[in-house]
């Protein structure tokens, strides 16, 4: 296994990367603002359940297949883009009330929130490529099989990612509380969410995610 100095360096670099908002963070922030802290934290769990898939794939060499196969990469990439477009269009066309009365946010299915987070992360092939490129840099082949080392590094990434993304979720939900208080504001948030999802899809299409 990597020594403590290597693990410390890995954690420091990981935190530096995690604090820079990417598609997953924007997704979590959008959920937190629109539906509250609980929805945001459940989305964090879903996103990082997706990270488990990528870490396992990196350890098993499946990420190398994505890197080598243009077809496999394209299938996963465009599947993710299509899903984000669907989320965006759904929010834009959803009908909402026009009044200003104070209402409680509607109850959301925890299972649905969780699995949407999983899908958003799993269908981002650049996450798989990132793990393939980043994690092996901190492995020590002389210390033993590389696969278990990648699993360990991946688990550290996920723990740090949940802490970072959870902070984003809590801050976003706190700042979004007043906006969620009225029906009209919530509808505006839904429209904003739709624009964010479509923006993320465009970002992936342009190859910048």
C-alpha positions as CSV (number, residue, x, y, z in Angstrom):
1,X,0.0,0.0,0.0
2,X,1.1,3.6,-0.5
3,X,3.0,5.1,2.5
4,X,1.5,7.9,4.7
5,X,3.3,10.7,2.9
6,X,1.9,9.5,-0.5
7,X,-1.6,9.3,1.0
8,X,-1.3,12.7,2.5
9,X,-0.2,14.2,-0.8
10,X,-3.1,12.4,-2.5
11,X,-5.6,13.8,0.0
12,X,-4.3,17.3,-0.4
13,X,-4.4,17.3,-4.2
14,X,-7.9,15.6,-4.1
15,X,-9.3,18.4,-1.9
16,X,-7.8,21.0,-4.2
17,X,-9.6,19.3,-7.1
18,X,-12.9,18.8,-5.3
19,X,-13.4,22.4,-4.2
20,X,-13.6,23.4,-7.9
21,X,-17.2,23.0,-8.9
22,X,-17.9,20.6,-11.7
23,X,-21.0,19.0,-13.2
24,X,-21.7,16.8,-10.1
25,X,-21.3,19.8,-7.8
26,X,-23.6,21.9,-9.9
27,X,-26.2,19.1,-9.9
28,X,-26.0,18.8,-6.1
29,X,-26.3,22.6,-5.6
30,X,-29.3,22.7,-8.0
31,X,-31.1,20.0,-6.1
32,X,-30.3,21.6,-2.7
33,X,-31.5,25.0,-3.7
34,X,-34.7,23.7,-5.3
35,X,-35.7,21.0,-2.8
36,X,-33.8,21.5,0.4
37,X,-30.9,20.1,2.4
38,X,-32.2,16.5,2.6
39,X,-32.6,16.3,-1.2
40,X,-29.1,17.7,-1.6
41,X,-27.5,15.2,0.8
42,X,-29.3,12.3,-0.8
43,X,-28.1,13.5,-4.2
44,X,-24.5,13.6,-2.7
45,X,-25.0,9.9,-1.7
46,X,-26.2,9.1,-5.2
47,X,-23.4,10.9,-6.9
48,X,-20.8,9.1,-4.8
49,X,-22.5,5.7,-5.2
50,X,-21.8,6.4,-8.9
51,X,-18.2,7.2,-7.9
52,X,-18.0,3.7,-6.4
53,X,-18.8,2.3,-9.9
54,X,-16.0,4.3,-11.5
55,X,-13.5,3.3,-8.8
56,X,-14.3,-0.3,-9.2
57,X,-14.1,0.0,-13.0
58,X,-10.7,1.7,-12.7
59,X,-9.5,-1.1,-10.4
60,X,-10.7,-3.8,-12.8
61,X,-9.4,-2.1,-15.9
62,X,-12.7,-1.1,-17.5
63,X,-11.8,2.5,-17.5
64,X,-8.9,1.6,-19.8
65,X,-11.4,0.1,-22.2
66,X,-13.3,3.4,-22.3
67,X,-10.1,5.3,-22.9
68,X,-9.1,2.9,-25.7
69,X,-12.5,2.5,-27.4
70,X,-14.0,5.5,-29.1
71,X,-17.3,3.7,-29.5
72,X,-17.6,2.8,-25.8
73,X,-16.7,6.3,-24.8
74,X,-19.2,7.8,-27.2
75,X,-22.0,5.5,-26.0
76,X,-21.5,6.5,-22.4
77,X,-20.9,10.2,-23.1
78,X,-24.1,10.6,-25.2
79,X,-26.1,8.6,-22.8
80,X,-25.2,11.0,-20.1
81,X,-25.9,14.0,-22.3
82,X,-29.3,12.6,-23.2
83,X,-30.2,12.1,-19.6
84,X,-29.2,15.7,-18.6
85,X,-31.2,17.1,-21.5
86,X,-34.2,15.1,-20.3
87,X,-33.9,16.5,-16.8
88,X,-33.6,20.0,-18.2
89,X,-36.5,19.8,-20.5
90,X,-38.7,18.2,-17.8
91,X,-38.0,21.1,-15.4
92,X,-38.6,23.7,-18.1
93,X,-42.0,22.3,-19.3
94,X,-43.3,21.4,-15.8
95,X,-46.3,23.5,-14.9
96,X,-46.2,25.3,-11.6
97,X,-48.5,27.6,-9.6
98,X,-48.3,31.3,-10.1
99,X,-49.3,32.5,-6.7
100,X,-47.1,34.0,-4.0
101,X,-48.5,32.0,-1.1
102,X,-46.1,30.4,1.3
103,X,-46.0,26.6,0.8
104,X,-43.9,23.7,1.9
105,X,-41.6,22.1,-0.7
106,X,-43.4,19.1,-2.2
107,X,-42.3,15.7,-0.9
108,X,-39.7,14.0,-3.2
109,X,-38.9,10.3,-3.5
110,X,-35.6,9.6,-1.8
111,X,-35.1,6.7,-4.1
112,X,-35.6,8.8,-7.1
113,X,-33.2,11.5,-5.9
114,X,-30.6,8.9,-5.1
115,X,-30.7,7.1,-8.4
116,X,-30.7,10.3,-10.4
117,X,-27.5,11.2,-8.7
118,X,-26.1,7.8,-9.5
119,X,-27.0,8.1,-13.2
120,X,-25.7,11.6,-13.5
121,X,-22.2,10.5,-12.3
122,X,-22.0,7.0,-13.8
123,X,-22.9,8.4,-17.3
124,X,-20.1,10.9,-17.2
125,X,-17.3,9.0,-19.0
126,X,-14.8,11.7,-18.1
127,X,-15.1,10.7,-14.5
128,X,-14.0,7.3,-15.5
129,X,-11.1,8.7,-17.5
130,X,-10.1,10.9,-14.6
131,X,-9.9,8.1,-12.2
132,X,-7.9,6.1,-14.7
133,X,-5.4,9.0,-15.1
134,X,-5.3,10.2,-11.5
135,X,-5.4,7.3,-9.1
136,X,-2.6,5.2,-10.6
137,X,-0.2,8.1,-10.1
138,X,-0.2,7.4,-6.4
139,X,0.1,3.6,-6.5
140,X,3.4,1.8,-5.7
141,X,3.7,-1.4,-7.8
142,X,6.6,-2.6,-5.6
143,X,4.2,-2.6,-2.6
144,X,1.8,-5.1,-4.1
145,X,-1.0,-5.5,-6.6
146,X,-2.2,-2.1,-8.1
147,X,-5.9,-3.0,-8.0
148,X,-6.3,-2.9,-4.2
149,X,-4.3,0.3,-4.0
150,X,-6.6,2.0,-6.6
151,X,-9.6,0.8,-4.5
152,X,-8.1,2.4,-1.4
153,X,-7.3,5.6,-3.1
154,X,-10.8,5.6,-4.7
155,X,-12.4,5.2,-1.3
156,X,-10.4,8.1,0.1
157,X,-11.5,10.2,-2.8
158,X,-15.2,9.3,-2.2
159,X,-14.9,10.1,1.6
160,X,-13.3,13.5,0.8
161,X,-15.8,14.1,-2.0
162,X,-18.8,13.4,0.2
163,X,-17.4,15.9,2.7
164,X,-16.9,18.6,0.1
165,X,-20.1,18.0,-1.8
166,X,-22.1,17.7,1.5
167,X,-20.8,21.2,2.4
168,X,-21.9,22.5,-0.9
169,X,-25.3,21.0,-0.4
170,X,-25.8,22.5,3.1
171,X,-24.7,25.9,2.0
172,X,-26.8,25.9,-1.1
173,X,-29.9,24.7,0.8
174,X,-29.4,27.4,3.5
175,X,-29.1,30.2,0.9
176,X,-32.0,28.8,-1.1
177,X,-34.5,28.6,1.8
178,X,-36.2,31.9,1.2
179,X,-36.5,31.4,-2.5
180,X,-38.2,28.0,-1.9
181,X,-40.9,29.8,0.3
182,X,-43.1,30.9,-2.5
183,X,-44.7,29.1,-5.4
184,X,-43.5,31.6,-8.0
185,X,-40.0,31.5,-6.7
186,X,-40.0,27.7,-6.8
187,X,-41.1,27.8,-10.4
188,X,-38.3,30.1,-11.2
189,X,-35.9,27.7,-9.5
190,X,-37.3,24.8,-11.6
191,X,-36.6,26.9,-14.7
192,X,-33.2,27.7,-13.5
193,X,-32.6,24.0,-12.7
194,X,-33.6,23.1,-16.3
195,X,-31.2,25.7,-17.7
196,X,-28.4,24.3,-15.5
197,X,-29.0,20.7,-16.7
198,X,-29.1,21.8,-20.3
199,X,-25.9,23.8,-19.7
200,X,-24.2,20.7,-18.2
201,X,-25.3,18.8,-21.3
202,X,-23.8,21.5,-23.5
203,X,-20.6,21.4,-21.5
204,X,-20.2,17.7,-21.9
205,X,-21.0,18.0,-25.7
206,X,-18.2,20.7,-26.0
207,X,-15.8,18.4,-24.2
208,X,-15.2,20.7,-21.2
209,X,-16.8,18.7,-18.4
